[in-house]
Every structure is written in structure tokens, then in C-alpha cells.
Amino acid sequence: MTATIKTVKLSANLRAIADAKTIDVPVNDDATARDLLYAIRQVNPALGDRVLSVDGQLGTGIQFLVDGRHIDFLQGLDTPISNVTQFMLIPPVFGG
């Protein structure tokens, strides 16, 4: 099994946690969205803990887009990502 690097764009306070606008994450070619989140936790534990809950679900209020589509409209965290080229994590936004 070979690994590829996926670049994940970060928004708002997730950038502050990662101290970067993007994060590069190695994943296996047959990885899913969930695998990518676990890989983020390995590369940057603070960011990983914010985007992935202890029970392996997407963190509270976090929006996860793959190729511009929210994973809720795909296969959730089981969405295959081998052919995906764009990833974005967006934290909850409050205000009014």
C-alpha cells in the first residue's frame, strides 16, 4: 500500500490551532475521510483533537468538505478520498 500526501485547507480558528492555512497529511491510497482526520491527529495532535472527537466522529460543529461537497451529502466519514483533490475544514461560526 502506498501513501500519498493530501493537503487540507483550514479556516478561521483552525488556522490558529495549526499555525498554518493548510496542513499536509500522509494517507494510504485507499483512505477514507475518517482516515484523513486520524492522520491529521498524528501530524498535529491539537488540531486533530479539535476536528475529531474521542469517539471517532467529526468534532462538534466542524464542517468537512471534499472537492467542495460536505461529507454529509456523500458517505460521511466513510467517503473514499483516493481521487479527491480538495479538502477543507471549517469550524463553527457564531455571530449575528
N, CA, C and O atoms as CSV, one atom per row, in Angstrom:
chain,resi,resn,atom,element,x,y,z
A,1,MET,N,N,0.851,-1.171,0.000
A,1,MET,CA,C,0.000,0.000,0.000
A,1,MET,C,C,0.900,1.239,0.000
A,1,MET,O,O,1.813,1.349,0.818
A,2,THR,N,N,0.638,2.159,-0.913
A,2,THR,CA,C,1.436,3.372,-0.964
A,2,THR,C,C,0.706,4.523,-0.300
A,2,THR,O,O,-0.521,4.525,-0.205
A,3,ALA,N,N,1.470,5.495,0.156
A,3,ALA,CA,C,0.895,6.665,0.808
A,3,ALA,C,C,1.006,7.869,-0.120
A,3,ALA,O,O,1.967,8.004,-0.878
A,4,THR,N,N,0.017,8.728,-0.044
A,4,THR,CA,C,0.045,9.993,-0.767
A,4,THR,C,C,-0.144,11.112,0.237
A,4,THR,O,O,-0.641,10.895,1.342
A,5,ILE,N,N,0.255,12.304,-0.154
A,5,ILE,CA,C,0.090,13.474,0.699
A,5,ILE,C,C,-1.159,14.213,0.261
A,5,ILE,O,O,-1.313,14.546,-0.915
A,6,LYS,N,N,-2.042,14.466,1.199
A,6,LYS,CA,C,-3.246,15.254,0.945
A,6,LYS,C,C,-3.086,16.584,1.670
A,6,LYS,O,O,-2.674,16.615,2.830
A,7,THR,N,N,-3.405,17.670,0.999
A,7,THR,CA,C,-3.339,18.996,1.599
A,7,THR,C,C,-4.750,19.421,1.992
A,7,THR,O,O,-5.666,19.423,1.169
A,8,VAL,N,N,-4.905,19.777,3.250
A,8,VAL,CA,C,-6.201,20.169,3.797
A,8,VAL,C,C,-6.169,21.661,4.104
A,8,VAL,O,O,-5.310,22.126,4.853
A,9,LYS,N,N,-7.114,22.416,3.523
A,9,LYS,CA,C,-7.236,23.845,3.817
A,9,LYS,C,C,-7.961,24.002,5.145
A,9,LYS,O,O,-8.895,23.261,5.453
A,10,LEU,N,N,-7.512,24.980,5.924
A,10,LEU,CA,C,-8.102,25.245,7.228
A,10,LEU,C,C,-8.714,26.640,7.222
A,10,LEU,O,O,-8.229,27.544,6.541
A,11,SER,N,N,-9.770,26.794,7.980
A,11,SER,CA,C,-10.468,28.069,8.040
A,11,SER,C,C,-10.522,28.572,9.477
A,11,SER,O,O,-10.485,27.789,10.426
A,12,ALA,N,N,-10.608,29.876,9.617
A,12,ALA,CA,C,-10.819,30.572,10.890
A,12,ALA,C,C,-9.870,30.106,11.983
A,12,ALA,O,O,-8.657,30.063,11.777
A,13,ASN,N,N,-10.420,29.753,13.156
A,13,ASN,CA,C,-9.557,29.428,14.296
A,13,ASN,C,C,-8.794,28.116,14.127
A,13,ASN,O,O,-7.859,27.854,14.884
A,14,LEU,N,N,-9.166,27.299,13.167
A,14,LEU,CA,C,-8.388,26.085,12.909
A,14,LEU,C,C,-6.999,26.450,12.390
A,14,LEU,O,O,-6.027,25.735,12.636
A,15,ARG,N,N,-6.914,27.572,11.667
A,15,ARG,CA,C,-5.605,28.058,11.214
A,15,ARG,C,C,-4.729,28.426,12.408
A,15,ARG,O,O,-3.530,28.148,12.420
A,16,ALA,N,N,-5.335,29.049,13.403
A,16,ALA,CA,C,-4.583,29.444,14.597
A,16,ALA,C,C,-4.084,28.216,15.353
A,16,ALA,O,O,-2.957,28.205,15.849
A,17,ILE,N,N,-4.917,27.188,15.440
A,17,ILE,CA,C,-4.520,25.964,16.141
A,17,ILE,C,C,-3.345,25.308,15.418
A,17,ILE,O,O,-2.390,24.860,16.054
A,18,ALA,N,N,-3.417,25.251,14.084
A,18,ALA,CA,C,-2.377,24.597,13.291
A,18,ALA,C,C,-1.190,25.522,13.005
A,18,ALA,O,O,-0.123,25.066,12.595
A,19,ASP,N,N,-1.390,26.823,13.226
A,19,ASP,CA,C,-0.391,27.829,12.888
A,19,ASP,C,C,-0.048,27.768,11.398
A,19,ASP,O,O,1.103,27.942,10.999
A,20,ALA,N,N,-1.083,27.515,10.585
A,20,ALA,CA,C,-0.901,27.422,9.135
A,20,ALA,C,C,-2.264,27.488,8.445
A,20,ALA,O,O,-3.292,27.206,9.061
A,21,LYS,N,N,-2.266,27.862,7.167
A,21,LYS,CA,C,-3.502,27.899,6.382
A,21,LYS,C,C,-3.866,26.530,5.834
A,21,LYS,O,O,-5.030,26.257,5.540
A,22,THR,N,N,-2.854,25.667,5.699
A,22,THR,CA,C,-3.062,24.308,5.215
A,22,THR,C,C,-2.205,23.358,6.035
A,22,THR,O,O,-1.265,23.764,6.718
A,23,ILE,N,N,-2.556,22.088,5.946
A,23,ILE,CA,C,-1.757,21.053,6.584
A,23,ILE,C,C,-1.627,19.895,5.601
A,23,ILE,O,O,-2.610,19.463,4.997
A,24,ASP,N,N,-0.409,19.402,5.451
A,24,ASP,CA,C,-0.152,18.252,4.583
A,24,ASP,C,C,-0.159,16.989,5.414
A,24,ASP,O,O,0.487,16.912,6.459
A,25,VAL,N,N,-0.903,15.991,4.935
A,25,VAL,CA,C,-1.125,14.781,5.713
A,25,VAL,C,C,-0.911,13.551,4.833
A,25,VAL,O,O,-1.515,13.445,3.765
A,26,PRO,N,N,-0.055,12.620,5.269
A,26,PRO,CA,C,0.114,11.384,4.504
A,26,PRO,C,C,-0.995,10.381,4.834
A,26,PRO,O,O,-1.299,10.138,6.002
A,27,VAL,N,N,-1.588,9.806,3.793
A,27,VAL,CA,C,-2.620,8.771,3.976
A,27,VAL,C,C,-2.403,7.684,2.938
A,27,VAL,O,O,-1.795,7.927,1.895
A,28,ASN,N,N,-2.894,6.493,3.217
A,28,ASN,CA,C,-2.845,5.385,2.256
A,28,ASN,C,C,-3.749,5.694,1.077
A,28,ASN,O,O,-4.694,6.475,1.196
A,29,ASP,N,N,-3.461,5.088,-0.045
A,29,ASP,CA,C,-4.242,5.333,-1.257
A,29,ASP,C,C,-5.709,4.950,-1.120
A,29,ASP,O,O,-6.556,5.503,-1.822
A,30,ASP,N,N,-6.024,4.016,-0.230
A,30,ASP,CA,C,-7.419,3.590,-0.060
A,30,ASP,C,C,-8.086,4.272,1.133
A,30,ASP,O,O,-9.066,3.758,1.672
A,31,ALA,N,N,-7.564,5.418,1.544
A,31,ALA,CA,C,-8.047,6.110,2.744
A,31,ALA,C,C,-9.458,6.670,2.580
A,31,ALA,O,O,-9.936,6.918,1.473
A,32,THR,N,N,-10.098,6.855,3.725
A,32,THR,CA,C,-11.412,7.495,3.800
A,32,THR,C,C,-11.256,8.851,4.489
A,32,THR,O,O,-10.178,9.191,4.977
A,33,ALA,N,N,-12.336,9.611,4.522
A,33,ALA,CA,C,-12.329,10.893,5.224
A,33,ALA,C,C,-11.936,10.695,6.688
A,33,ALA,O,O,-11.187,11.502,7.240
A,34,ARG,N,N,-12.425,9.653,7.310
A,34,ARG,CA,C,-12.080,9.350,8.708
A,34,ARG,C,C,-10.574,9.107,8.858
A,34,ARG,O,O,-9.955,9.603,9.799
A,35,ASP,N,N,-9.990,8.345,7.931
A,35,ASP,CA,C,-8.555,8.082,7.960
A,35,ASP,C,C,-7.764,9.391,7.874
A,35,ASP,O,O,-6.742,9.552,8.541
A,36,LEU,N,N,-8.245,10.316,7.052
A,36,LEU,CA,C,-7.576,11.603,6.926
A,36,LEU,C,C,-7.601,12.356,8.252
A,36,LEU,O,O,-6.600,12.958,8.642
A,37,LEU,N,N,-8.728,12.326,8.941
A,37,LEU,CA,C,-8.819,13.008,10.240
A,37,LEU,C,C,-7.890,12.367,11.265
A,37,LEU,O,O,-7.256,13.073,12.049
A,38,TYR,N,N,-7.802,11.048,11.268
A,38,TYR,CA,C,-6.872,10.374,12.181
A,38,TYR,C,C,-5.425,10.733,11.830
A,38,TYR,O,O,-4.588,10.891,12.719
A,39,ALA,N,N,-5.136,10.860,10.538
A,39,ALA,CA,C,-3.791,11.245,10.121
A,39,ALA,C,C,-3.475,12.678,10.550
A,39,ALA,O,O,-2.342,12.983,10.922
A,40,ILE,N,N,-4.478,13.554,10.497
A,40,ILE,CA,C,-4.287,14.924,10.984
A,40,ILE,C,C,-3.917,14.892,12.460
A,40,ILE,O,O,-3.040,15.635,12.901
A,41,ARG,N,N,-4.579,14.039,13.218
A,41,ARG,CA,C,-4.276,13.921,14.647
A,41,ARG,C,C,-2.830,13.480,14.870
A,41,ARG,O,O,-2.194,13.913,15.831
A,42,GLN,N,N,-2.310,12.629,13.995
A,42,GLN,CA,C,-0.923,12.189,14.116
A,42,GLN,C,C,0.064,13.323,13.809
A,42,GLN,O,O,1.085,13.468,14.482
A,43,VAL,N,N,-0.254,14.121,12.786
A,43,VAL,CA,C,0.628,15.206,12.362
A,43,VAL,C,C,0.550,16.399,13.307
A,43,VAL,O,O,1.568,17.012,13.627
A,44,ASN,N,N,-0.674,16.729,13.755
A,44,ASN,CA,C,-0.889,17.884,14.620
A,44,ASN,C,C,-1.950,17.505,15.662
A,44,ASN,O,O,-3.142,17.697,15.424
A,45,PRO,N,N,-1.528,16.974,16.804
A,45,PRO,CA,C,-2.486,16.485,17.799
A,45,PRO,C,C,-3.514,17.517,18.254
A,45,PRO,O,O,-4.680,17.169,18.444
A,46,ALA,N,N,-3.116,18.772,18.432
A,46,ALA,CA,C,-4.067,19.798,18.886
A,46,ALA,C,C,-5.169,20.008,17.853
A,46,ALA,O,O,-6.345,20.091,18.207
A,47,LEU,N,N,-4.796,20.093,16.589
A,47,LEU,CA,C,-5.786,20.243,15.527
A,47,LEU,C,C,-6.636,18.978,15.417
A,47,LEU,O,O,-7.857,19.055,15.283
A,48,GLY,N,N,-5.994,17.829,15.473
A,48,GLY,CA,C,-6.715,16.563,15.391
A,48,GLY,C,C,-7.758,16.423,16.483
A,48,GLY,O,O,-8.860,15.934,16.235
A,49,ASP,N,N,-7.417,16.849,17.692
A,49,ASP,CA,C,-8.378,16.763,18.797
A,49,ASP,C,C,-9.558,17.703,18.608
A,49,ASP,O,O,-10.634,17.456,19.151
A,50,ARG,N,N,-9.373,18.782,17.842
A,50,ARG,CA,C,-10.464,19.727,17.596
A,50,ARG,C,C,-11.402,19.219,16.489
A,50,ARG,O,O,-12.614,19.425,16.553
A,51,VAL,N,N,-10.838,18.564,15.488
A,51,VAL,CA,C,-11.666,18.156,14.345
A,51,VAL,C,C,-12.197,16.737,14.453
A,51,VAL,O,O,-13.092,16.355,13.699
A,52,LEU,N,N,-11.657,15.946,15.383
A,52,LEU,CA,C,-12.085,14.553,15.546
A,52,LEU,C,C,-12.368,14.305,17.018
A,52,LEU,O,O,-11.497,14.498,17.866
A,53,SER,N,N,-13.590,13.875,17.321
A,53,SER,CA,C,-13.969,13.621,18.717
A,53,SER,C,C,-13.345,12.321,19.210
A,53,SER,O,O,-12.834,11.527,18.420
A,54,VAL,N,N,-13.392,12.114,20.515
A,54,VAL,CA,C,-12.808,10.904,21.096
A,54,VAL,C,C,-13.485,9.638,20.600
A,54,VAL,O,O,-12.872,8.570,20.594
A,55,ASP,N,N,-14.750,9.743,20.179
A,55,ASP,CA,C,-15.447,8.552,19.682
A,55,ASP,C,C,-15.302,8.381,18.165
A,55,ASP,O,O,-16.027,7.594,17.556
A,56,GLY,N,N,-14.355,9.127,17.553
A,56,GLY,CA,C,-14.075,8.940,16.132
A,56,GLY,C,C,-15.047,9.617,15.185
A,56,GLY,O,O,-15.111,9.262,14.008
A,57,GLN,N,N,-15.800,10.579,15.677
A,57,GLN,CA,C,-16.732,11.325,14.830
A,57,GLN,C,C,-16.160,12.713,14.555
A,57,GLN,O,O,-15.196,13.137,15.193
A,58,LEU,N,N,-16.755,13.400,13.616
A,58,LEU,CA,C,-16.350,14.767,13.316
A,58,LEU,C,C,-16.606,15.623,14.539
A,58,LEU,O,O,-17.652,15.500,15.178
A,59,GLY,N,N,-15.652,16.499,14.875
A,59,GLY,CA,C,-15.786,17.362,16.039
A,59,GLY,C,C,-17.044,18.208,15.965
A,59,GLY,O,O,-17.547,18.485,14.876
A,60,THR,N,N,-17.553,18.619,17.113
A,60,THR,CA,C,-18.784,19.396,17.204
A,60,THR,C,C,-18.723,20.646,16.338
A,60,THR,O,O,-17.843,21.491,16.504
A,61,GLY,N,N,-19.662,20.750,15.422
A,61,GLY,CA,C,-19.791,21.930,14.574
A,61,GLY,C,C,-18.816,22.007,13.413
A,61,GLY,O,O,-18.920,22.918,12.591
A,62,ILE,N,N,-17.872,21.081,13.321
A,62,ILE,CA,C,-16.885,21.119,12.234
A,62,ILE,C,C,-17.545,20.708,10.925
A,62,ILE,O,O,-18.271,19.716,10.867
A,63,GLN,N,N,-17.288,21.474,9.888
A,63,GLN,CA,C,-17.758,21.160,8.547
A,63,GLN,C,C,-16.562,20.626,7.753
A,63,GLN,O,O,-15.480,21.213,7.786
A,64,PHE,N,N,-16.756,19.531,7.051
A,64,PHE,CA,C,-15.672,18.892,6.303
A,64,PHE,C,C,-16.115,18.769,4.853
A,64,PHE,O,O,-17.073,18.061,4.543
A,65,LEU,N,N,-15.411,19.465,3.969
A,65,LEU,CA,C,-15.737,19.441,2.546
A,65,LEU,C,C,-14.659,18.704,1.765
A,65,LEU,O,O,-13.464,18.908,1.979
A,66,VAL,N,N,-15.103,17.844,0.859
A,66,VAL,CA,C,-14.197,17.157,-0.058
A,66,VAL,C,C,-14.627,17.518,-1.477
A,66,VAL,O,O,-15.772,17.300,-1.874
A,67,ASP,N,N,-13.690,18.070,-2.219
A,67,ASP,CA,C,-13.983,18.588,-3.562
A,67,ASP,C,C,-15.229,19.479,-3.552
A,67,ASP,O,O,-16.060,19.412,-4.458
A,68,GLY,N,N,-15.345,20.318,-2.510
A,68,GLY,CA,C,-16.422,21.293,-2.420
A,68,GLY,C,C,-17.754,20.761,-1.928
A,68,GLY,O,O,-18.723,21.517,-1.851
A,69,ARG,N,N,-17.828,19.490,-1.596
A,69,ARG,CA,C,-19.091,18.899,-1.128
A,69,ARG,C,C,-18.946,18.465,0.319
A,69,ARG,O,O,-17.939,17.874,0.709
A,70,HIS,N,N,-19.960,18.765,1.103
A,70,HIS,CA,C,-19.952,18.371,2.511
A,70,HIS,C,C,-20.061,16.847,2.599
A,70,HIS,O,O,-20.832,16.225,1.869
A,71,ILE,N,N,-19.276,16.261,3.506
A,71,ILE,CA,C,-19.277,14.795,3.600
A,71,ILE,C,C,-20.636,14.229,3.991
A,71,ILE,O,O,-20.914,13.059,3.728
A,72,ASP,N,N,-21.494,15.048,4.621
A,72,ASP,CA,C,-22.840,14.570,4.967
A,72,ASP,C,C,-23.641,14.205,3.721
A,72,ASP,O,O,-24.554,13.382,3.790
A,73,PHE,N,N,-23.304,14.810,2.584
A,73,PHE,CA,C,-24.018,14.539,1.337
A,73,PHE,C,C,-23.308,13.488,0.495
A,73,PHE,O,O,-23.716,13.203,-0.631
A,74,LEU,N,N,-22.255,12.920,1.044
A,74,LEU,CA,C,-21.529,11.846,0.380
A,74,LEU,C,C,-21.712,10.585,1.214
A,74,LEU,O,O,-22.845,10.156,1.432
A,75,GLN,N,N,-20.642,9.992,1.677
A,75,GLN,CA,C,-20.729,8.793,2.511
A,75,GLN,C,C,-20.242,9.076,3.928
A,75,GLN,O,O,-19.751,8.182,4.617
A,76,GLY,N,N,-20.383,10.327,4.353
A,76,GLY,CA,C,-19.941,10.690,5.695
A,76,GLY,C,C,-18.450,10.454,5.850
A,76,GLY,O,O,-17.684,10.642,4.905
A,77,LEU,N,N,-18.043,10.047,7.029
A,77,LEU,CA,C,-16.627,9.804,7.284
A,77,LEU,C,C,-16.096,8.579,6.549
A,77,LEU,O,O,-14.887,8.350,6.525
A,78,ASP,N,N,-16.980,7.793,5.950
A,78,ASP,CA,C,-16.562,6.637,5.160
A,78,ASP,C,C,-16.344,6.995,3.689
A,78,ASP,O,O,-16.104,6.112,2.865
A,79,THR,N,N,-16.425,8.279,3.358
A,79,THR,CA,C,-16.216,8.732,1.986
A,79,THR,C,C,-14.795,8.410,1.534
A,79,THR,O,O,-13.837,8.840,2.177
A,80,PRO,N,N,-14.638,7.659,0.440
A,80,PRO,CA,C,-13.292,7.394,-0.086
A,80,PRO,C,C,-12.673,8.701,-0.589
A,80,PRO,O,O,-13.367,9.541,-1.161
A,81,ILE,N,N,-11.372,8.866,-0.374
A,81,ILE,CA,C,-10.731,10.121,-0.762
A,81,ILE,C,C,-9.574,9.927,-1.748
A,81,ILE,O,O,-8.814,10.864,-1.994
A,82,SER,N,N,-9.435,8.742,-2.304
A,82,SER,CA,C,-8.287,8.489,-3.188
A,82,SER,C,C,-8.253,9.437,-4.381
A,82,SER,O,O,-7.171,9.863,-4.783
A,83,ASN,N,N,-9.390,9.777,-4.953
A,83,ASN,CA,C,-9.432,10.658,-6.121
A,83,ASN,C,C,-9.792,12.097,-5.784
A,83,ASN,O,O,-10.006,12.907,-6.686
A,84,VAL,N,N,-9.860,12.423,-4.510
A,84,VAL,CA,C,-10.229,13.767,-4.078
A,84,VAL,C,C,-8.999,14.661,-4.132
A,84,VAL,O,O,-7.907,14.252,-3.738
A,85,THR,N,N,-9.180,15.887,-4.624
A,85,THR,CA,C,-8.053,16.812,-4.730
A,85,THR,C,C,-8.162,17.999,-3.786
A,85,THR,O,O,-7.158,18.660,-3.523
A,86,GLN,N,N,-9.355,18.290,-3.269
A,86,GLN,CA,C,-9.515,19.446,-2.391
A,86,GLN,C,C,-10.209,19.041,-1.105
A,86,GLN,O,O,-11.217,18.335,-1.112
A,87,PHE,N,N,-9.639,19.509,0.004
A,87,PHE,CA,C,-10.211,19.261,1.325
A,87,PHE,C,C,-10.273,20.580,2.071
A,87,PHE,O,O,-9.376,21.412,1.937
A,88,MET,N,N,-11.324,20.780,2.856
A,88,MET,CA,C,-11.414,21.977,3.677
A,88,MET,C,C,-12.127,21.642,4.978
A,88,MET,O,O,-13.148,20.955,4.989
A,89,LEU,N,N,-11.569,22.141,6.068
A,89,LEU,CA,C,-12.177,22.006,7.388
A,89,LEU,C,C,-12.571,23.389,7.865
A,89,LEU,O,O,-11.762,24.316,7.856
A,90,ILE,N,N,-13.832,23.522,8.285
A,90,ILE,CA,C,-14.378,24.806,8.705
A,90,ILE,C,C,-14.959,24.638,10.111
A,90,ILE,O,O,-15.795,23.761,10.332
A,91,PRO,N,N,-14.523,25.474,11.067
A,91,PRO,CA,C,-15.072,25.383,12.408
A,91,PRO,C,C,-16.442,26.056,12.462
A,91,PRO,O,O,-16.829,26.749,11.522
A,92,PRO,N,N,-17.180,25.855,13.563
A,92,PRO,CA,C,-18.455,26.539,13.692
A,92,PRO,C,C,-18.237,28.047,13.727
A,92,PRO,O,O,-17.252,28.536,14.280
A,93,VAL,N,N,-19.179,28.774,13.124
A,93,VAL,CA,C,-19.098,30.228,13.087
A,93,VAL,C,C,-20.289,30.789,13.846
A,93,VAL,O,O,-21.435,30.401,13.617
A,94,PHE,N,N,-19.994,31.705,14.747
A,94,PHE,CA,C,-21.049,32.309,15.543
A,94,PHE,C,C,-21.081,33.807,15.281
A,94,PHE,O,O,-20.088,34.390,14.847
A,95,GLY,N,N,-22.197,34.409,15.540
A,95,GLY,CA,C,-22.309,35.856,15.377
A,95,GLY,C,C,-23.701,36.226,14.914
A,95,GLY,O,O,-24.595,35.385,14.826
A,96,GLY,N,N,-23.855,37.450,14.633
A,96,GLY,CA,C,-25.174,37.835,14.186
A,96,GLY,C,C,-25.250,39.223,13.684
A,96,GLY,O,O,-26.319,39.673,13.273
